[in-house]
Amino acid sequence: MSDSADRSTWHNVALTIPFPSPANAELVKRVVEVDKPLRPSELSRTLTVDGSSLIVDFRARTVAQARVALDHCLSDIQLVVQTMHKFAPKAERDEEGEKEPEAPSLEVGLKGSWDSVAR
């Protein structure tokens, strides 16, 4: 695998995820960064916090590796966000004006799409 040494040809994926506060972004970063990439010779991931945003940067040898790593990372982030939301002190949920907490979702465009399905 001589091409894995030449990282200039690798694929780069970067995303910025906003959070309500810098503390939330830092907490998610600390939880997610524990899970290191399985093949560091073929994939690198960098997590940084800028203000209240979590910045995730992937560099992968193949597009497929980048896609899988991104999917895995977003699943991890979603789980952490849902856990934070579930166990947030009641006062924090009340400040947000929520009557009954609904689990947050990172799924764009899908939330509420099942409303019209007969149950």
C-alpha positions in Angstrom: 0.0 0.0 0.0 2.4 2.6 -1.1 -0.3 5.1 -1.9 -1.4 5.2 1.8 1.9 7.0 2.6 1.1 9.8 0.1 -1.7 11.5 2.0 -2.0 14.3 -0.6 -4.3 12.0 -2.7 -6.6 11.2 0.3 -10.2 12.4 0.4 -11.1 15.1 2.9 -14.5 15.5 4.7 -15.0 18.4 7.1 -18.2 19.3 9.0 -19.2 21.9 11.6 -21.9 21.0 14.1 -23.3 23.8 16.2 -24.2 23.3 19.8 -26.1 25.5 22.3 -22.9 26.2 24.3 -19.1 25.7 24.2 -19.4 23.3 27.1 -21.8 21.1 25.1 -19.5 21.0 22.2 -16.5 20.2 24.4 -18.4 17.4 26.1 -19.3 15.8 22.8 -15.8 16.1 21.6 -14.4 14.5 24.7 -16.8 11.6 24.5 -16.4 10.9 20.8 -12.6 11.3 20.5 -12.1 8.3 22.8 -13.2 6.0 19.9 -10.1 6.1 17.7 -10.1 5.0 14.0 -9.4 1.3 13.6 -6.9 1.8 10.8 -5.0 5.0 11.4 -2.8 4.2 8.4 -5.9 4.6 6.1 -8.0 7.2 8.0 -7.4 10.2 10.3 -10.0 12.1 12.3 -9.5 15.4 14.0 -12.1 16.9 16.4 -11.8 20.5 17.5 -14.1 23.0 19.3 -14.4 26.5 18.0 -16.7 28.5 20.2 -19.9 26.5 20.5 -19.2 24.4 17.3 -17.7 21.0 17.0 -15.5 20.7 13.9 -14.9 17.2 12.6 -12.3 16.6 9.9 -11.7 13.3 8.2 -8.9 12.3 5.8 -9.4 8.9 4.2 -7.6 6.9 1.6 -10.9 6.0 -0.1 -14.3 7.6 -0.4 -15.9 4.5 1.1 -13.7 4.8 4.2 -14.6 8.5 4.5 -18.3 7.7 4.2 -18.2 4.9 6.8 -16.2 7.0 9.2 -18.5 9.9 8.8 -21.6 7.7 9.4 -20.0 6.2 12.5 -19.0 9.5 13.9 -22.5 11.1 13.3 -24.1 8.1 15.0 -21.8 8.6 18.0 -22.6 12.3 18.1 -26.3 11.6 17.9 -26.2 9.1 20.7 -24.2 11.6 22.9 -26.7 14.4 22.1 -29.7 12.3 22.9 -28.1 11.2 26.1 -27.3 14.7 27.1 -30.9 15.8 26.3 -32.4 12.9 28.2 -30.4 13.5 31.4 -30.2 17.3 31.3 -31.4 18.9 34.5 -35.1 19.8 34.4 -34.3 23.4 34.8 -32.3 23.4 31.5 -35.2 21.8 29.6 -37.6 24.3 31.1 -35.4 27.2 29.9 -35.7 25.9 26.4 -39.5 26.1 26.7 -40.1 22.4 26.3 -43.2 20.9 27.9 -42.3 17.3 27.1 -38.7 16.6 26.0 -38.4 15.2 22.5 -35.2 13.4 21.6 -33.0 15.6 19.3 -32.2 14.3 15.9 -29.4 14.9 13.5 -31.5 13.5 10.7 -32.1 16.4 8.3 -35.4 16.3 6.5 -36.6 13.1 8.0 -38.0 14.3 11.3 -41.7 14.2 11.2 -41.9 12.3 7.9 -43.8 9.5 9.6 -46.6 11.7 10.9 -49.1 10.8 8.2 -48.5 7.0 8.5 -51.6 5.2 10.0 -50.8 3.4 13.2 
